[in-house]
Structure formats: structure tokens, C-alpha cells
Amino acid sequence: MSDIPRHLVCGLLVLFSQQFDPPLLVSAERSKYVLAIGIDGLRTDALDAAKTPNIDALKKNGSYSNTCKILGVRYQKNDTISGPGWTSYLTGVWADKHGVHDNEFGGQRIARYPHFFNLIKQQYPDYKTASFIDWYPIDKYIVSKADVRVGFEAHGSDGYTVFDQYIADRAVKVLAEQNVRATMVYFGSTDETGHRYGFHPSVPQYMRSIEKVDQHVGRLTDAIKSRPTYQQEDWVILISSDHGGEGKGHGSGHQVPTIHNIYLIVSGESAGKGEFQGQVYLVDLVATALKHLEVDFRPEWQLDGKPVGLFPRP
């Protein structure tokens, strides 16, 4: 190497860097955005069996696990139902901290362990956030610091199917037209359909509900790609659930893998590719969103999760 002229050595080093550095170095200069999609009662083997080209594309462009745990090692006393599940999803801490053990939200401490929008706003008060929910307790008890807030109270599988469509319509418009740095979109029809007909790949109604939600997911991702500033943006899309299901329920599912195992997908240019090698948990979603948005973690938050599925920053 010492016989090669210095200017050629420099040129070779630049070329090597351009060819072999990870995509992260390209995206590091772009503005960071997060879309978190919650699909209630999404059983993993049903998602694997369903025709879901949009979610499949996100998996292919990211890191994923179908054994993400809805319960932590430290604490497992809360029921395996929506209240504690979605509170853990949105706060990044387990139920012994946030205090939600069932769907009544009695004893909740969400003001102490708030929605991750609140944590974003502590560092970036000008970052716009948006929430689209049709299971009303999430909007009532958990959502905070949302600049755009759409919350409905749906009932029954048919009602949730209608409101999921409306939720998607509203979210698509905001994602395409507004500068929202963090967005949460919740779909509830999968869970209600499972309660009515059964949580299983052999149940056609349940499978159709998953496939319909996949269509909504496709519309959300298309809306992002339609943004005039999309080429200057670095989006990470997160998909997970609050629990799976067995029979027509999911309560007391602490020892039932089809209930306590869920999907976690971390997708985008800044995400690694392929299956997670280690165990991941529901509370990792918040930490991952904050890390991508370059939010500094504060010790007083006492987050239980860790960032997963992202390329390391240079």
C-alpha cells in the first residue's frame, strides 16, 4: 500500500466507504419518523397463514419475531388481555409499574409512566404526533400529547370492521399530508372477530379480518410513500399486538404460547433484516421508537424495554 500514491489511497477509501457502509449512513441525514401499528388479538400462526402481502413486505424489509412476549420475566401477574397489553405497548413498562392489570384500568399509574408521545415531547416539543384508535379505553386512559387525536368506541366485530375502515381513512390523510413525526394506528376488528368466531387459522371469518387489516396497512404505507418529502425522510414502521388467542378468548393465557407469543416487526431502511436472534418483548417497541427518533433516554422514565431491530448508529 505504501507504493500507491496518496491521492489514489484516499480515493480507494472513499469508494470503499460508499460501497460497504450500511444504509444507515445514507438515512442518518434524513428526518426520522415512526408509524406504530397495533393489531388487536393477532395470533401468529394465523398471520403466517393469511394472505397479507403488505405485512409480508414489511417483514421482508425489517427485523421480526413471532415469539415476542407480552409478559416480562420480572412480572406476570396481570391478565393477558387488552388493558395491560396496550398499556405496555404504549408506555414501554410492565404492569407492576403502569398499574393496569385488566380492562377496568383501576389503580393505573399512566401519569407516572406515560404514553411514549409524552416522552418524545419532553425532548422535541415541536414534534407532531397522531393517534387513531377505536378501542375507546386506549384513547380514554393511555393517549397523551397527541396533536391529532381520533378516538371511537366501537362494538362487536361488525362495528369494529366499520370503524377500522374509518380509522384507516383518517390516518391515511394525515400521514400523506401532515408532518407527523410519530403516529399510532390501532385496529380492533381482528380481536372482536376472534371472540365471536374463534382465534385460529381454520376460522375463515378470523382470517378475513386479518387480511382486511393488511389492506389497511397497505394504504398506510402507500400514504407514507406518497409524501412529497418522502425521499428526505427515514421511516420506521412497527407492528405488534397485545396478545394472541385460543378458542374464543385469551384471558389467563400466561402458559399458552398462542396467547403470550405475538409478532413484533421493525421495518424500514434503518432496520436490520431477518428474524431476531434473541428474545424480544412487547415493551421493546417504545424503546425502539424513541431510539429511531433520536430521543435521549432518561433514567426517571424507568423503561423496561430496549431498542431492537435497528442498525447501530455511527
N, C-alpha and C positions, 0 to 999 in steps of 0.2 A: 504493500500500500504506500510505502514511503517514496516509491519511484513515480507515483502518479501525481501530476500537477495538482496543486492545492485547489484551484478553481474547479477541476473535474471531481475531486473528492467531495466538495461541497455540493456540486450538482447531483452526484450519486446519492448523497444523504437526503437531499430534498426529495428526489424521486422515490427513494425507499420509503420515506415517511408518507408520501402521498398514496403509495400503493398498499401499505400494510397497516396503517393506523386504523383502529376500529371506526365505525360510522359515527361514534360519539363525538369525535373531534370535528366532524362536519356539523353536527347538530348543536355543539356547545355554544355557538354564536347565535342560535335561534331562540326565540321566545318560547318558554315552556308552558305547556297546557296539559291538563288531566281531565279525562272523562271516566267516571266510575259508574259502571252499570251493575245494578243489583237485580238478580232474577230469583224470586222467592220460591223456595221448595224445589230446587233444581237437583234432581237425582243424577249422579254422574253417569251411570250406565245408560240412562235414558238419553242424556245429551250425546253420548257416544253413538247411540243407535239412530238418533233423529237425523233428518236431512236439514243440516244447519250450515250452509255454505259460508255465511257471513262470520259466524263464530269460529268456524274451522279456519278461515283465512286469518283471523286474529291470532289463533293458536299458532299457526304456521309462522307468523311474523313476531313471535314472542316466546316467553317462558310460560310454562303451565304445569299444573299438578291436578290430578283428580283424587288426591288423598290429603288435601288441605283440611286441617282440623278446625272444627267450630268450638272446641274446648281446649283450654290450655293444660299444661302439666300441673301448674300450681293450684288451679281452682276449677272444680267441675260440678258445683252444687246447683247451678242454675239449670232450668229446664231447657230442653233442646227445641225451643220454639222461637217465634219471630221477635218478640220483645228483646230478650237478651242477645239474640243473634244479630239483629240490625244495629243494636246499640254498640256491640263490639266491633262490627263492621265500620261504623261511622266515627267511633271515638278512639279506636286503637288500644283499648284496655279491656281486661276481662271483668266479669260481673262482680267480683269481690270489690272492685273499685267503682265501677259505674252504678252498681246497686240495682240493676234491672234483672230480676230472676224469672219473670213471667210476663204476660201481656197486660198486666194491670199497672206496671210502672210504679208501684208503691215502693217507697224507700230509695227511689232513684237519686243519684248524685251527678247528674249530667252537667249541672252548672260547674261542678268541680272538675269533671273530665268531659269537656265539651266536644261537639261535632268538629271534625277537622277543618271545616271552613273557618271556625273561630281561631284555630291555631295559625292558619295561613294569614288571617287578617292582623294578627299580632305583629308580624314582620312586614307584611305587604298590605297595608290598609286600603290601598287603591285597587288591589286585585279584585275583579268582579267574580262573583260566584253565583251558581244557579242550581236549584233543587226542584225535581219533578217527581212527585210521589202520589200513589193512590191507595196506600195503606195508611190511613189517617194518623194513627199513633206515632208514626215516624215524624210526620210534619208537626204534630202537636207537641211532642215531648223532646225530640232529638235535634231537629233542624235549628240552626242558629247562624247568624251572619250571612244569610243568603240574600243577595241583591235581587235576584229573580227567584220567586218562590211560588210554585204551583203545587197545591195540595188538595186532594179529593178524598172523599170517603166512599169507596166502592163497596158493593155487597154481592156475594155469590160469584160463581165462575163466569156467568154471562155479564154481570156488571163489571167485573174486572177486565174482561176482554174488551168491552167498550171503552173503559177509562184508560186502559193501556194504550189503545189507539190514540186517544186524545192526548195522553201524556207524550207519546212519541211525536205527534204533530207539533205540540208546543215546543218540545225540546229541539226538534229539527230546525225550526225557525230561529230559535235563539242561537244555536250552535253555528248556523250558517251566517247570521247577520250581526251578532254582537261579540265583543271582545271579552269573553268569559274565560277566565284562567282555570277555574275548577268547576266541574259540573257533575251532579249526581242524578242519575235517572233510574227509577225503580219500576219494575214490572211485577204485578202480583197475580196475574191470571194462572200461571203455572201452579202455584200453591193451591189456589182455590179449586182448580180443576182436579188436582191430586186428591184433595179432601172429598170431592164429590164422586170421582170415578176410580181413584186409585193411583198411587205413585209407582209406576212400573213401565218398562219399555213395551210390555204387551198390551197396554191400555191405549187404544187409538186416540181417545179424547185428550189424554195427557200428552201424548206425542205431538198431536196437532197444536196444542198450546205452546209447546217448546218451539216448534217450527214457526209459529206466528210471531213469537218474541224474536226469533232470529231475523225475521223480516224487519222488525222494528230496529234491531241492532244494525242491519244493513243500511237503513235510512239514516241512522245517526252517523255512521262512518262516512256515508256519501255526503252528508251535510258538512262535515268537517273538511272533506277534500274539496268541496265547492267554494270554500272561503277564498277570497281574492288574495289573502296574505298567507295561504297555506304553505307555500314553498319557503317562507321565512319562519315557520313555526315547527316546534318539536312536540308532538302529541304522544302521550302515553295513555292507552285505554286499559282499564282494569275491569275484569268481570269476576264476580263471585256471588255467593248466595248466603243465606242464613242457616240452612240445613238442607238435608235431602228428604227422604220419606220412605215409609214402609207400610204396606197396606193402604189405609186411608188416613194415616196420621204420621206424626213424627215426635210426639211427646215422649219423655223418658227414654230417649234414644242414646243414652251415654255409651252403651255397649253394642250398639247396632251400627255397623260400618256404613250401610246405605243411608243412614241418617247423619252420623257425625263426620263423614267424609264428604267434601264438596270440591268443586272446581275453584282454582284461582288462576286467572290468566293475566299476565302482564305483557302488553303488546305495544310495539312501536319501534321506531328507529333506534331509540336509546335502550331498548330491552334486549337481553340475551335471547338466544334461540334454543328451543328444545325443552325437555322435561327438567324440572327442578331435581337436583341430585339429593338435596337434604329435605327434611321435614319443613313444611310451611304451615302457617296458621292464619286464621281469619283476621287477627289483629295486625298482621303484616301489611295489610292493604293501606292503612292510613300512613304508616311509616314510609311506604314506597311512594305514595302520592306526594308527601311532604319532601322527600329526598329529591324527586324529579323536579319539583318546583323550586328547589334550592332554598328551602326553609330551614333555618338553623334549629336543631332540636334543643329544647330547654329542659333541664333536669326536673323542674317542677311539674312538667306535664306527666311524668312517670309512665310514659308509653310502654306497653308490654310487647309491641311488635317491633320488627326490624325491617329495613328496606330489603327487598328481594327482587331478583329478576332484572336488575338494571346493570348496564355496563359501568364499571368503576370510572369515576371522574379523573381526568389527568391532573 
